[in-house]
Amino acid sequence: MLVSKITTKGQITIPKKVREFLKVTTSDKVEFTLLENGKVLLTSEQNSARELFGMLKHRKQRQPVAVEQMEAAIRKRREQRG
């Protein structure tokens, strides 16, 4: 069993074996999930680039918009609002 002590600031150090198991390092985020049986589940929020690949594929390809078109759209919206 791996044990860690809570500091006076409420902080703990995650044991090295747990950090290695979760593949987390400095500045990575971990998630705490409270379970009904009084236990806490600790998981990594780390996403690899491979997991993120294609995430925005569903978005339509758009043509670039000229500054004049943007300004015209802003004016039109302001007029609609009054």
Contact map, one row per residue, 1 for C-alpha under 8 A:
1110000000000000000000000000000000000000000000000000000000000000000000000000000000
1111000000000010000000000000000000000000000000000000000000000000000000000000000000
1111100000000010000000000000000000000000000000000000000000000000000000000000000000
0111110000011110000000000000000000000000000000000000000000000000000000000000000000
0011111000011000000000000000000000000000000000000000000000000000000000000000000000
0001111111110000000000000000000000000000000000000000000000000000000000000000000000
0000111111110000000000000000000000000000000000000000000000000000000000000000000000
0000011111100000000000000000000000000000000000000000000000000000000000000000000000
0000011111100000000000000000000000000000000000000000000000000000000000000000000000
0000011111110000000000000000000000000000000000000000000000000000000000000000000000
0000011111111000000000000000000000000000000000000000000000000000000000000000000000
0001111001111100000000000000000000000000000000000000000000000000000000000000000000
0001100000111110000000000000000000000000000000000000000000000000000000000000000000
0001000000011111011000000000000000000000000000000000000000000000000000000000000000
0111000000001111111000000000000000000000000000000000000000000000000000000000000000
0000000000000111111100000000000000000000000000000000000000000000000000000000000000
0000000000000011111110000000000000000000000000000000000000000000000000000000000000
0000000000000111111111000000000000000000000000000000000000000000000000000000000000
0000000000000111111111111000000000000000000000000000000000000000000000000000000000
0000000000000001111111110000000000000000000000000000000000000000000000000000000000
0000000000000000111111110000000000000000000000000000000000000000000000000000000000
0000000000000000011111110000000000000000001100000000000000000000000000000000000000
0000000000000000001111111000000000000000000100000000000000000000000000000000000000
0000000000000000001111111101100000000000000101000000000000000000000000000000000000
0000000000000000001000111111000000000000000000000000000000000000000000000000000000
0000000000000000000000011111000000000000000000000000000000000000000000000000000000
0000000000000000000000001111100000000000000000000000000000000000000000000000000000
0000000000000000000000011111110000000000000111000000000000000000000000000000000000
0000000000000000000000010011111000000000000111000000000000000000000000000000000000
0000000000000000000000000001111100000000011111000000000000000000000000000000000000
0000000000000000000000000000111110000000111110000000000000000000000000000000000000
0000000000000000000000000000011111000001111000000000000000000000000000000000000000
0000000000000000000000000000001111100001110000000000000000000000000000000000000000
0000000000000000000000000000000111110111100000000000000000000000000000000000000000
0000000000000000000000000000000011111111100000000000000000000000000000000000000000
0000000000000000000000000000000001111110000000000000000000000000000000000000000000
0000000000000000000000000000000000111110000000000000000000000000000000000000000000
0000000000000000000000000000000001111111000000000000000000000000000000000000000000
0000000000000000000000000000000001111111100000000000000000000000000000000000000000
0000000000000000000000000000000111100111110000000000000000000000000000000000000000
0000000000000000000000000000001111100011111000000000000000000000000000000000000000
0000000000000000000000000000011110000001111100000000000000000000000000000000000000
0000000000000000000001000000011100000000111110000000000000000000000000000000000000
0000000000000000000001110001111000000000011111000000000000000000000000000000000000
0000000000000000000000000001111000000000001111100000000000000000000000000000000000
0000000000000000000000010001110000000000000111110000000000000000000000000000000000
0000000000000000000000000000000000000000000011111011000000000000000000000000000000
0000000000000000000000000000000000000000000001111111000000000000000000000000000000
0000000000000000000000000000000000000000000000111111100000000000000000000000000000
0000000000000000000000000000000000000000000000011111100000000000000000000000000000
0000000000000000000000000000000000000000000000111111100000000000000000000000000000
0000000000000000000000000000000000000000000000111111111000000000000000000000000000
0000000000000000000000000000000000000000000000001111111000000000000000000000000000
0000000000000000000000000000000000000000000000000001111110000000000000000000000000
0000000000000000000000000000000000000000000000000001111111000000000000000000000000
0000000000000000000000000000000000000000000000000000011111100000000000000000000000
0000000000000000000000000000000000000000000000000000011111110000000000000000000000
0000000000000000000000000000000000000000000000000000001111110000000000000000000000
0000000000000000000000000000000000000000000000000000000111111000000000000000000000
0000000000000000000000000000000000000000000000000000000011111100000000000000000000
0000000000000000000000000000000000000000000000000000000000111110000000000000000000
0000000000000000000000000000000000000000000000000000000000011111000000000000000000
0000000000000000000000000000000000000000000000000000000000001111100000000000000000
0000000000000000000000000000000000000000000000000000000000000111110000000000000000
0000000000000000000000000000000000000000000000000000000000000011111011000000000000
0000000000000000000000000000000000000000000000000000000000000001111111000000000000
0000000000000000000000000000000000000000000000000000000000000000111111100000000000
0000000000000000000000000000000000000000000000000000000000000000011111110000000000
0000000000000000000000000000000000000000000000000000000000000000111111111000000000
0000000000000000000000000000000000000000000000000000000000000000111111111100000000
0000000000000000000000000000000000000000000000000000000000000000001111111110000000
0000000000000000000000000000000000000000000000000000000000000000000111111111000000
0000000000000000000000000000000000000000000000000000000000000000000011111111100000
0000000000000000000000000000000000000000000000000000000000000000000001111111110000
0000000000000000000000000000000000000000000000000000000000000000000000111111111000
0000000000000000000000000000000000000000000000000000000000000000000000011111111100
0000000000000000000000000000000000000000000000000000000000000000000000001111111110
0000000000000000000000000000000000000000000000000000000000000000000000000111111111
0000000000000000000000000000000000000000000000000000000000000000000000000011111111
0000000000000000000000000000000000000000000000000000000000000000000000000001111111
0000000000000000000000000000000000000000000000000000000000000000000000000000111111
0000000000000000000000000000000000000000000000000000000000000000000000000000011111
